[in-house]
Amino acid sequence: MYELRNVTKLYTRGKDTIRALDGIDLTIADGDRLVIQGPTGGGKSTLLQMLGGLDRPTSGEVVLDGTDLAKLSETKLTSVRSESIGFVFQSFNLIPTLTAQENVETALVPLGVKTKERRERAAEALTSVGLGERLGHLPSELSGGQQQRVAIARALVKHPKVLLADEPTGNLDEGMRDEIMEVLERMWKEHGLTFIMVTHDSAIAKKAPRLATIRKGKITVKENAGA
């Protein structure tokens, strides 16, 4: 479970102070699926970075399973990210010189997983997202949707507790968007994940069980009757 308590994030821009997050209080239960929506610059990605331990708040607490991520050393924070949190980004972030299987294996290297097991788990993860026949393909040999499936497999191969997605369909057309959302929702259910996603897409937001709207660093959360 996540507990965010009075989380504030300030940035300095010249002589101005920007409140990217302004006293955020938020509870996210285990197994929850939460979509975060709002205007550009409203704080969506900043909030996701806090949840993923990619940034620290100026003040407040970001508590995951009883541990305040904001107070961890960099070494311990890296360990939490490596073991417990999977990330999917808009830009895929695949290594162009590695095959699909090798890209997925990179998530297991920091965990000390042996080579044979890495290969087996990567192949299994890629098969689960419909790419079992593309293990040896480079990113340049895959479509955008296929590259995002590789990124999803990489996020899930380490069996994380939390999946964080930042605009994962932002670079895809409408048809491919729907396919990727089907994969993400299926993975959420099959793996019992806590799934938190940032999106600009209102069609996706309408289908989420819970919708958080963030504007000027302030958040409101509602149960989504249309989900």
MIDOSE-1310 file (N, C-alpha, C; in nm, 2 decimals, decimal comma, always signed):
residues 227
myel	+0,08/-0,12/+0,00/+0,00/+0,00/+0,00/+0,09/+0,13/+0,00; +0,05/+0,22/-0,08/+0,11/+0,36/-0,08/+0,03/+0,45/+0,01; +0,11/+0,53/+0,09/+0,05/+0,64/+0,17/+0,13/+0,76/+0,14; +0,07/+0,86/+0,07/+0,14/+0,99/+0,05/+0,08/+1,09/+0,15
rnvt	+0,17/+1,15/+0,23/+0,12/+1,24/+0,33/+0,19/+1,38/+0,32; +0,10/+1,47/+0,28/+0,14/+1,61/+0,27/+0,27/+1,63/+0,18; +0,27/+1,56/+0,06/+0,38/+1,56/-0,02/+0,39/+1,69/-0,11; +0,50/+1,76/-0,09/+0,52/+1,88/-0,17/+0,65/+1,87/-0,25
klyt	+0,65/+1,92/-0,37/+0,77/+1,93/-0,45/+0,79/+2,06/-0,51; +0,90/+2,13/-0,48/+0,92/+2,27/-0,53/+1,04/+2,26/-0,62; +1,03/+2,34/-0,73/+1,14/+2,36/-0,82/+1,16/+2,51/-0,83; +1,29/+2,55/-0,85/+1,32/+2,69/-0,87/+1,35/+2,71/-1,02
rgkd	+1,28/+2,81/-1,07/+1,30/+2,85/-1,21/+1,33/+3,00/-1,21; +1,46/+3,03/-1,22/+1,50/+3,17/-1,21/+1,47/+3,22/-1,07; +1,39/+3,33/-1,06/+1,35/+3,38/-0,93/+1,22/+3,32/-0,88; +1,16/+3,24/-0,97/+1,03/+3,18/-0,93/+1,04/+3,05/-0,87
tira	+0,95/+3,02/-0,78/+0,94/+2,89/-0,72/+0,81/+2,82/-0,77; +0,83/+2,70/-0,83/+0,72/+2,63/-0,89/+0,68/+2,52/-0,79; +0,55/+2,51/-0,76/+0,50/+2,41/-0,67/+0,44/+2,30/-0,76; +0,53/+2,20/-0,80/+0,48/+2,09/-0,88/+0,38/+2,00/-0,81
ldgi	+0,41/+1,98/-0,68/+0,31/+1,91/-0,59/+0,29/+2,00/-0,47; +0,17/+2,01/-0,43/+0,13/+2,11/-0,33/+0,05/+2,04/-0,22; +0,12/+1,97/-0,13/+0,05/+1,91/-0,01/-0,04/+1,79/-0,05; +0,02/+1,70/-0,13/-0,06/+1,58/-0,18/-0,08/+1,48/-0,07
dlti	-0,21/+1,44/-0,05/-0,24/+1,33/+0,04/-0,31/+1,22/-0,05; -0,26/+1,10/-0,05/-0,32/+1,00/-0,14/-0,29/+0,86/-0,08; -0,39/+0,77/-0,08/-0,38/+0,63/-0,05/-0,41/+0,55/-0,17; -0,32/+0,45/-0,19/-0,33/+0,36/-0,30/-0,32/+0,22/-0,25
adgd	-0,43/+0,14/-0,25/-0,43/+0,01/-0,19/-0,36/-0,09/-0,28; -0,31/-0,20/-0,22/-0,26/-0,31/-0,30/-0,36/-0,36/-0,40; -0,31/-0,38/-0,52/-0,40/-0,43/-0,63/-0,49/-0,32/-0,69; -0,47/-0,20/-0,65/-0,55/-0,09/-0,71/-0,51/-0,06/-0,85
rlvi	-0,60/+0,00/-0,93/-0,56/+0,05/-1,06/-0,61/+0,20/-1,07; -0,51/+0,28/-1,07/-0,54/+0,43/-1,06/-0,48/+0,49/-1,19; -0,56/+0,58/-1,25/-0,52/+0,66/-1,36/-0,51/+0,80/-1,31; -0,40/+0,87/-1,35/-0,37/+1,01/-1,31/-0,38/+1,09/-1,44
qgpt	-0,46/+1,19/-1,44/-0,49/+1,28/-1,55/-0,48/+1,42/-1,51; -0,45/+1,51/-1,61/-0,44/+1,65/-1,58/-0,37/+1,73/-1,69; -0,37/+1,86/-1,69/-0,30/+1,94/-1,79/-0,15/+1,92/-1,79; -0,09/+1,95/-1,90/+0,06/+1,95/-1,90/+0,11/+2,05/-1,80
gggk	+0,21/+2,00/-1,72/+0,27/+2,09/-1,62/+0,19/+2,09/-1,49; +0,09/+2,01/-1,48/+0,01/+2,00/-1,36/+0,06/+1,92/-1,25; +0,16/+1,84/-1,28/+0,23/+1,76/-1,17/+0,21/+1,61/-1,18; +0,15/+1,56/-1,29/+0,13/+1,42/-1,31/+0,26/+1,34/-1,31
stll	+0,35/+1,37/-1,40/+0,47/+1,29/-1,40/+0,56/+1,31/-1,28; +0,55/+1,43/-1,22/+0,62/+1,45/-1,09/+0,57/+1,35/-0,98; +0,44/+1,34/-0,98/+0,38/+1,25/-0,88/+0,42/+1,10/-0,91; +0,42/+1,06/-1,03/+0,46/+0,93/-1,07/+0,61/+0,90/-1,03
qmlg	+0,69/+1,00/-1,05/+0,83/+0,99/-1,01/+0,85/+0,97/-0,86; +0,77/+1,04/-0,78/+0,77/+1,02/-0,64/+0,73/+0,87/-0,60; +0,63/+0,82/-0,67/+0,58/+0,69/-0,64/+0,68/+0,58/-0,68; +0,76/+0,61/-0,78/+0,86/+0,52/-0,83/+1,00/+0,54/-0,76
gldr	+1,01/+0,63/-0,67/+1,14/+0,66/-0,61/+1,24/+0,71/-0,70; +1,20/+0,78/-0,81/+1,29/+0,84/-0,91/+1,32/+0,98/-0,87; +1,24/+1,04/-0,77/+1,27/+1,17/-0,72/+1,22/+1,18/-0,58; +1,27/+1,27/-0,50/+1,23/+1,29/-0,36/+1,15/+1,41/-0,34
ptsg	+1,05/+1,41/-0,25/+0,98/+1,53/-0,22/+1,06/+1,63/-0,15; +1,02/+1,76/-0,17/+1,08/+1,87/-0,09/+1,04/+1,85/+0,06; +0,91/+1,81/+0,08/+0,87/+1,77/+0,22/+0,75/+1,67/+0,20; +0,72/+1,61/+0,32/+0,62/+1,50/+0,32/+0,68/+1,36/+0,31
evvl	+0,59/+1,27/+0,31/+0,62/+1,12/+0,31/+0,56/+1,05/+0,20; +0,64/+0,96/+0,14/+0,60/+0,87/+0,03/+0,62/+0,73/+0,08; +0,52/+0,67/+0,14/+0,54/+0,54/+0,22/+0,48/+0,43/+0,13; +0,57/+0,33/+0,11/+0,54/+0,21/+0,04/+0,56/+0,09/+0,13
dgtd	+0,45/+0,02/+0,16/+0,45/-0,09/+0,25/+0,53/-0,06/+0,38; +0,50/+0,06/+0,44/+0,55/+0,10/+0,57/+0,69/+0,16/+0,56; +0,75/+0,17/+0,44/+0,88/+0,24/+0,43/+0,87/+0,37/+0,36; +0,92/+0,48/+0,42/+0,92/+0,61/+0,36/+1,03/+0,61/+0,25
lakl	+1,00/+0,61/+0,12/+1,10/+0,61/+0,02/+1,18/+0,74/+0,02; +1,13/+0,85/+0,07/+1,20/+0,97/+0,08/+1,32/+0,97/+0,17; +1,31/+0,88/+0,27/+1,42/+0,87/+0,37/+1,52/+0,76/+0,34; +1,51/+0,69/+0,24/+1,60/+0,58/+0,21/+1,73/+0,63/+0,15
setk	+1,84/+0,56/+0,17/+1,96/+0,60/+0,10/+1,95/+0,56/-0,04; +2,03/+0,62/-0,13/+2,02/+0,59/-0,27/+2,04/+0,44/-0,30; +2,13/+0,37/-0,22/+2,15/+0,23/-0,25/+2,02/+0,15/-0,22; +1,96/+0,18/-0,10/+1,83/+0,11/-0,07/+1,72/+0,14/-0,16
ltsv	+1,71/+0,27/-0,20/+1,61/+0,31/-0,30/+1,62/+0,24/-0,43; +1,75/+0,23/-0,48/+1,77/+0,16/-0,60/+1,73/+0,01/-0,59; +1,75/-0,05/-0,47/+1,71/-0,18/-0,45/+1,56/-0,20/-0,45; +1,49/-0,11/-0,39/+1,34/-0,11/-0,40/+1,29/-0,10/-0,54
rses	+1,35/-0,01/-0,62/+1,31/+0,01/-0,76/+1,34/-0,12/-0,84; +1,45/-0,18/-0,81/+1,49/-0,30/-0,89/+1,40/-0,42/-0,86; +1,36/-0,43/-0,74/+1,29/-0,55/-0,69/+1,14/-0,53/-0,70; +1,09/-0,42/-0,67/+0,94/-0,40/-0,64/+0,86/-0,32/-0,74
igfv	+0,93/-0,24/-0,82/+0,86/-0,15/-0,91/+0,90/-0,17/-1,05; +0,80/-0,18/-1,14/+0,83/-0,19/-1,28/+0,78/-0,06/-1,35; +0,86/-0,02/-1,45/+0,83/+0,11/-1,51/+0,81/+0,09/-1,66; +0,71/+0,16/-1,72/+0,68/+0,16/-1,86/+0,67/+0,31/-1,90
fqsf	+0,74/+0,35/-2,00/+0,74/+0,49/-2,04/+0,69/+0,50/-2,19; +0,66/+0,63/-2,22/+0,61/+0,66/-2,35/+0,71/+0,62/-2,46; +0,84/+0,65/-2,43/+0,94/+0,64/-2,54/+1,00/+0,50/-2,54; +0,95/+0,40/-2,47/+0,99/+0,26/-2,47/+1,12/+0,24/-2,40
nlip	+1,22/+0,32/-2,43/+1,35/+0,31/-2,36/+1,42/+0,18/-2,38; +1,41/+0,12/-2,50/+1,48/+0,00/-2,53/+1,62/+0,03/-2,58; +1,71/-0,06/-2,55/+1,85/-0,05/-2,60/+1,86/-0,10/-2,74; +1,89/-0,01/-2,84/+1,87/-0,05/-2,98/+1,96/-0,16/-3,03
tlta	+2,07/-0,18/-2,96/+2,17/-0,29/-3,01/+2,14/-0,42/-2,94; +2,04/-0,43/-2,86/+2,00/-0,56/-2,79/+1,87/-0,61/-2,85; +1,86/-0,74/-2,86/+1,74/-0,81/-2,90/+1,63/-0,79/-2,80; +1,50/-0,82/-2,84/+1,39/-0,81/-2,75/+1,42/-0,89/-2,62
qenv	+1,47/-1,01/-2,63/+1,50/-1,10/-2,52/+1,61/-1,03/-2,43; +1,71/-0,98/-2,49/+1,82/-0,92/-2,42/+1,77/-0,80/-2,35; +1,69/-0,72/-2,41/+1,63/-0,60/-2,34/+1,56/-0,64/-2,22; +1,48/-0,74/-2,23/+1,40/-0,79/-2,11/+1,49/-0,84/-2,00
etal	+1,60/-0,91/-2,04/+1,69/-0,97/-1,95/+1,76/-0,86/-1,86; +1,78/-0,74/-1,92/+1,85/-0,63/-1,84/+1,78/-0,60/-1,71; +1,65/-0,62/-1,70/+1,58/-0,60/-1,57/+1,62/-0,69/-1,46; +1,68/-0,81/-1,50/+1,71/-0,91/-1,40/+1,86/-0,91/-1,36
vplg	+1,94/-0,84/-1,44/+2,08/-0,84/-1,41/+2,11/-0,78/-1,27; +2,05/-0,66/-1,23/+2,07/-0,61/-1,10/+2,03/-0,70/-0,98; +1,94/-0,79/-1,01/+1,89/-0,89/-0,91/+1,98/-1,01/-0,89; +2,08/-1,02/-0,98/+2,18/-1,13/-0,97/+2,12/-1,26/-1,02
vktk	+2,02/-1,26/-1,11/+1,96/-1,38/-1,16/+2,06/-1,44/-1,26; +2,08/-1,57/-1,25/+2,18/-1,64/-1,34/+2,14/-1,64/-1,48; +2,23/-1,65/-1,57/+2,21/-1,64/-1,72/+2,10/-1,72/-1,77; +2,10/-1,85/-1,74/+2,00/-1,95/-1,79/+1,86/-1,91/-1,74
erre	+1,85/-1,87/-1,61/+1,72/-1,83/-1,56/+1,67/-1,70/-1,62; +1,77/-1,61/-1,65/+1,73/-1,48/-1,71/+1,67/-1,51/-1,85; +1,74/-1,59/-1,92/+1,69/-1,62/-2,06/+1,55/-1,68/-2,06; +1,53/-1,78/-1,96/+1,40/-1,85/-1,96/+1,29/-1,75/-1,91
raae	+1,32/-1,67/-1,81/+1,22/-1,57/-1,77/+1,19/-1,47/-1,87; +1,29/-1,42/-1,94/+1,27/-1,32/-2,04/+1,18/-1,38/-2,16; +1,21/-1,50/-2,20/+1,13/-1,56/-2,30/+0,99/-1,58/-2,26; +0,97/-1,62/-2,14/+0,83/-1,64/-2,08/+0,76/-1,51/-2,08
alts	+0,83/-1,40/-2,03/+0,76/-1,27/-2,02/+0,72/-1,22/-2,16; +0,81/-1,24/-2,26/+0,78/-1,19/-2,40/+0,66/-1,27/-2,46; +0,66/-1,40/-2,43/+0,55/-1,49/-2,47/+0,42/-1,44/-2,41; +0,42/-1,40/-2,29/+0,30/-1,36/-2,22/+0,24/-1,23/-2,28
vglg	+0,32/-1,15/-2,35/+0,27/-1,03/-2,41/+0,26/-1,04/-2,56; +0,26/-1,17/-2,61/+0,24/-1,20/-2,75/+0,36/-1,18/-2,84; +0,48/-1,19/-2,79/+0,60/-1,18/-2,87/+0,69/-1,30/-2,86; +0,64/-1,41/-2,84/+0,72/-1,53/-2,83/+0,80/-1,57/-2,95
erlg	+0,75/-1,52/-3,07/+0,82/-1,54/-3,19/+0,92/-1,43/-3,23; +0,93/-1,33/-3,15/+1,02/-1,22/-3,18/+1,13/-1,20/-3,08; +1,17/-1,30/-3,02/+1,28/-1,29/-2,91/+1,41/-1,24/-2,97; +1,44/-1,27/-3,09/+1,57/-1,23/-3,14/+1,57/-1,11/-3,23
hlps	+1,46/-1,04/-3,23/+1,45/-0,92/-3,31/+1,50/-0,80/-3,23; +1,57/-0,71/-3,31/+1,61/-0,58/-3,25/+1,49/-0,48/-3,25; +1,50/-0,38/-3,17/+1,39/-0,28/-3,16/+1,36/-0,22/-3,30; +1,46/-0,20/-3,38/+1,43/-0,14/-3,52/+1,36/-0,23/-3,61
elsg	+1,35/-0,36/-3,57/+1,27/-0,46/-3,65/+1,13/-0,48/-3,60; +1,09/-0,40/-3,50/+0,96/-0,42/-3,44/+0,88/-0,29/-3,46; +0,75/-0,30/-3,46/+0,66/-0,19/-3,47/+0,66/-0,12/-3,33; +0,60/+0,00/-3,33/+0,59/+0,08/-3,20/+0,51/+0,00/-3,10
gqqq	+0,41/-0,06/-3,14/+0,33/-0,14/-3,04/+0,41/-0,26/-2,99; +0,48/-0,33/-3,08/+0,57/-0,44/-3,04/+0,68/-0,40/-2,94; +0,74/-0,28/-2,97/+0,84/-0,23/-2,88/+0,78/-0,20/-2,74; +0,66/-0,15/-2,74/+0,60/-0,12/-2,61/+0,57/-0,25/-2,53
rvai	+0,53/-0,36/-2,61/+0,51/-0,49/-2,55/+0,65/-0,54/-2,49; +0,76/-0,52/-2,55/+0,89/-0,55/-2,50/+0,91/-0,48/-2,37; +0,88/-0,35/-2,37/+0,90/-0,27/-2,25/+0,81/-0,32/-2,13; +0,69/-0,36/-2,17/+0,60/-0,42/-2,06/+0,66/-0,55/-2,01
aral	+0,71/-0,63/-2,10/+0,77/-0,76/-2,05/+0,89/-0,73/-1,96; +0,97/-0,63/-2,00/+1,09/-0,60/-1,92/+1,04/-0,55/-1,78; +0,93/-0,47/-1,77/+0,89/-0,42/-1,64/+0,84/-0,53/-1,55; +0,78/-0,64/-1,62/+0,71/-0,74/-1,54/+0,80/-0,87/-1,51
vkhp	+0,91/-0,88/-1,59/+0,99/-1,00/-1,57/+1,05/-1,02/-1,43; +1,07/-0,91/-1,36/+1,12/-0,93/-1,23/+1,01/-0,95/-1,12; +0,89/-0,97/-1,17/+0,78/-0,99/-1,08/+0,76/-0,88/-0,97; +0,74/-0,76/-1,02/+0,73/-0,65/-0,92/+0,59/-0,65/-0,85
kvll	+0,58/-0,57/-0,75/+0,45/-0,55/-0,68/+0,37/-0,44/-0,75; +0,45/-0,34/-0,80/+0,39/-0,21/-0,85/+0,43/-0,20/-1,00; +0,33/-0,16/-1,08/+0,36/-0,12/-1,22/+0,32/+0,03/-1,24; +0,42/+0,11/-1,28/+0,40/+0,25/-1,30/+0,42/+0,28/-1,45
adep	+0,32/+0,34/-1,51/+0,32/+0,37/-1,66/+0,30/+0,52/-1,68; +0,40/+0,58/-1,75/+0,39/+0,72/-1,79/+0,36/+0,74/-1,94; +0,23/+0,77/-1,97/+0,19/+0,79/-2,11/+0,23/+0,67/-2,19; +0,20/+0,54/-2,16/+0,25/+0,43/-2,23/+0,19/+0,41/-2,37
tgnl	+0,08/+0,48/-2,40/+0,02/+0,48/-2,53/+0,04/+0,61/-2,61; +0,12/+0,70/-2,56/+0,13/+0,83/-2,61/+0,19/+0,83/-2,75; +0,27/+0,73/-2,79/+0,33/+0,73/-2,92/+0,26/+0,64/-3,02; +0,14/+0,59/-2,98/+0,07/+0,49/-3,06/-0,06/+0,54/-3,12
degm	-0,10/+0,48/-3,23/-0,23/+0,52/-3,29/-0,34/+0,45/-3,21; -0,46/+0,49/-3,24/-0,58/+0,45/-3,16/-0,59/+0,30/-3,15; -0,58/+0,23/-3,26/-0,59/+0,08/-3,26/-0,48/+0,02/-3,18; -0,36/+0,06/-3,19/-0,25/+0,00/-3,11/-0,26/+0,04/-2,96
rdei	-0,31/+0,16/-2,94/-0,34/+0,21/-2,80/-0,43/+0,11/-2,73; -0,54/+0,07/-2,80/-0,63/-0,03/-2,74/-0,57/-0,16/-2,71; -0,48/-0,21/-2,80/-0,42/-0,34/-2,79/-0,32/-0,33/-2,66; -0,25/-0,22/-2,65/-0,15/-0,21/-2,54/-0,23/-0,20/-2,41
mevl	-0,34/-0,13/-2,41/-0,42/-0,12/-2,28/-0,48/-0,26/-2,24; -0,52/-0,34/-2,34/-0,56/-0,47/-2,31/-0,45/-0,55/-2,25; -0,33/-0,54/-2,30/-0,22/-0,61/-2,24/-0,19/-0,57/-2,10; -0,19/-0,44/-2,08/-0,16/-0,38/-1,94/-0,27/-0,43/-1,84
ermw	-0,39/-0,42/-1,89/-0,50/-0,46/-1,79/-0,50/-0,61/-1,76; -0,46/-0,69/-1,86/-0,45/-0,83/-1,84/-0,34/-0,86/-1,75; -0,22/-0,80/-1,76/-0,11/-0,82/-1,67/-0,15/-0,77/-1,53; -0,22/-0,66/-1,52/-0,26/-0,61/-1,39/-0,34/-0,72/-1,31
kehg	-0,43/-0,78/-1,39/-0,52/-0,88/-1,32/-0,44/-1,01/-1,30; -0,37/-1,06/-1,39/-0,30/-1,19/-1,38/-0,19/-1,19/-1,27; -0,12/-1,07/-1,26/-0,01/-1,06/-1,16/-0,05/-1,00/-1,03; -0,18/-0,95/-1,02/-0,22/-0,89/-0,89/-0,14/-0,76/-0,86
ltfi	-0,11/-0,69/-0,97/-0,03/-0,57/-0,95/-0,11/-0,45/-0,89; -0,03/-0,36/-0,83/-0,08/-0,22/-0,81/-0,04/-0,14/-0,93; -0,14/-0,09/-1,01/-0,11/-0,04/-1,14/-0,15/+0,11/-1,14; -0,05/+0,20/-1,16/-0,07/+0,34/-1,16/-0,02/+0,40/-1,30
mvth	-0,11/+0,47/-1,36/-0,08/+0,51/-1,50/-0,11/+0,66/-1,52; -0,02/+0,73/-1,58/-0,04/+0,87/-1,62/-0,08/+0,88/-1,77; -0,19/+0,95/-1,80/-0,23/+0,96/-1,94/-0,30/+1,10/-1,96; -0,29/+1,14/-2,09/-0,37/+1,25/-2,14/-0,50/+1,21/-2,20
dsai	-0,51/+1,08/-2,22/-0,62/+1,02/-2,30/-0,75/+1,00/-2,22; -0,85/+1,08/-2,25/-0,97/+1,07/-2,17/-1,04/+0,94/-2,19; -1,03/+0,87/-2,31/-1,09/+0,74/-2,34/-1,04/+0,64/-2,24; -0,91/+0,64/-2,21/-0,85/+0,55/-2,11/-0,89/+0,59/-1,97
akka	-0,89/+0,72/-1,94/-0,93/+0,76/-1,80/-1,07/+0,72/-1,77; -1,16/+0,72/-1,86/-1,30/+0,68/-1,83/-1,32/+0,54/-1,79; -1,22/+0,45/-1,83/-1,23/+0,31/-1,80/-1,16/+0,27/-1,67; -1,10/+0,36/-1,61/-1,02/+0,33/-1,49/-1,11/+0,32/-1,37
prla	-1,09/+0,22/-1,28/-1,17/+0,22/-1,16/-1,16/+0,34/-1,07; -1,04/+0,40/-1,06/-1,02/+0,52/-0,98/-0,95/+0,62/-1,07; -0,99/+0,74/-1,06/-0,93/+0,85/-1,15/-0,88/+0,96/-1,06; -0,75/+0,99/-1,07/-0,70/+1,11/-0,99/-0,67/+1,22/-1,09
tirk	-0,72/+1,34/-1,06/-0,70/+1,46/-1,14/-0,61/+1,55/-1,07; -0,50/+1,59/-1,13/-0,41/+1,68/-1,07/-0,39/+1,81/-1,15; -0,41/+1,92/-1,08/-0,40/+2,05/-1,15/-0,32/+2,15/-1,05; -0,22/+2,21/-1,10/-0,14/+2,30/-1,02/-0,10/+2,24/-0,89
gkit	-0,06/+2,12/-0,90/+0,00/+2,05/-0,78/-0,11/+2,00/-0,68; -0,24/+2,02/-0,71/-0,34/+1,97/-0,62/-0,41/+1,85/-0,68; -0,46/+1,76/-0,60/-0,51/+1,64/-0,65/-0,65/+1,61/-0,60; -0,74/+1,56/-0,68/-0,87/+1,51/-0,64/-0,88/+1,37/-0,70
vken	-0,94/+1,28/-0,62/-0,96/+1,14/-0,66/-1,11/+1,10/-0,65; -1,15/+1,03/-0,75/-1,29/+0,98/-0,74/-1,30/+0,84/-0,80; -1,40/+0,77/-0,75/-1,43/+0,64/-0,80/-1,50/+0,66/-0,94; -1,46/+0,58/-1,04/-1,51/+0,61/-1,17/-1,63/+0,52/-1,21
aga	-1,74/+0,58/-1,21/-1,87/+0,50/-1,23/-1,87/+0,44/-1,37; -1,79/+0,50/-1,47/-1,79/+0,45/-1,60/-1,70/+0,33/-1,63; -1,62/+0,29/-1,53/-1,53/+0,19/-1,54/-1,59/+0,05/-1,55
